[in-house]
Amino acid sequence: MMYDTCIFDLYGTLVDIRTDEEQEELWERLSFFYAYYGAIYSPDELRGAYKRLTGEMTAGHEALRRDSHEAFPEIRIEKVFRALFEEKKVPADESLVLHAGQFFRILSTEFIRLYDGTEEMLSEIKKSGRKVYLLSNAQRIFTEYEMNALGITKYFDRIFISSDEGCKKPDLKFFRKLIDSCGIVPERAVMVGNDGICDVEGAKNAGLSTLYVHTDISPKGEKPEADFVLDHMDMKRITEILMS
C-alpha cells in the first residue's frame, strides 16, 4: 500500500464547526455561571478580562491561522478560566475550571457535526490496518470531549493536541513530536487537512505527503501545492486516495 500511516487535522477536515465568542448572550450566561461560585462579573467586565488574559498568555506567540474554534491552541485555555476565578479571590479546583471552560465552549458553539461520510472513511482506513493519528490545533478540554460526543475517538491510534505541547501547526516541533513518538516513516505517511499553511506546508516541511481538501472554514487564498487537492469535501474520494 502507498501509505501505511494517515494523519488527520480535525476541525474543517473531519468536523464541521462554527463558533461565535462575541455574542452578548454568551457573556451574560457565563457571568451568571461565575456568580454561582462567588466570582461576580458584569458581562462586559468578564469579556474584557477574558480578552486581557488570553492576550497576556499568548504574548510572543505568532497569531497564525487563529480561528475562534481553535481557542488559542498554543496555551492551555483552562489557565484563563482559572485566572478569572482567582481575580475575584475565588478558589477553583480542576473540576470547576473544566466545567467553566466547557460551558463557555458550549455557549459559543453554533453547531458541530461530522462531515458526511467521516465515520465511514475512518472505519475503512482503520480496518485496512493503517495507523490513524490526529494532529490538531485545539484545546484538549474541548476537543477530547467533542470527539467522544461525535463518536470518533475510537478510530485513532493516538491523538496529539497543540494545547498539550505549547506549540501548533505548522511548527515543525509539533509534527516531529508525532513522528518521533509513534515511529512514523514520513515517506509512507500522509497528512490530511484543510489549511494550506498549517496542514500542507507544515507537513511538507516534516517530509510527509499531503492531501488538501477545501472546506467552508479553510483560510482564504490560493490552493496549496499539495500532493492531492480536492476543491470540496468528498469523503469517498479521500478514502480512495488513502487506500490506494
ZIPE-V173565 format. One line per field, one symbol per residue. phi: phi as a letter, one per 40 degrees, with the letter a starting at -180 (. if undefined). psi: psi as a letter, one per 30 degrees, with the letter a starting at -180 (. if undefined). A space follows every 10 residues. Layout:
phi->???
psi->???
This chain:
phi->.cbbbbbbcb cgbbbcabba cccccdcccc ccdccdbgcc bcdccccccc ccccccccdg ccccfcbccc ffccbccccc cccccccbfb cbcccccdcc cccdcccccc aaaccdgccc ccccccccgc cbbbbbcabd cccdcccccc gbdccbcabb bcccbgaadc dcdcccdccc cbgccdcbbb bbabbccccc ccccccgccb bbbcbcbcdc hccccccbbb cacacccddd cccc
psi->kekfkkkkld kfeekkkklj gfkeeefeee eeeefeggjj kleeeeeeee eeeeeefgkf kkhkhjlfff hiffljffee eeeeeefghj kkleeeeeee eeeeeeefje lklkkkfeee eeeeeefffl kklkjkjlke feeeeeeeef gfeffkelkk kefffgllkg kfeeeeeeee eghkjefgkk kklgkfeeee eeeefggllk jkkklfgkkl akklilekkk glkjeeeeee eff.
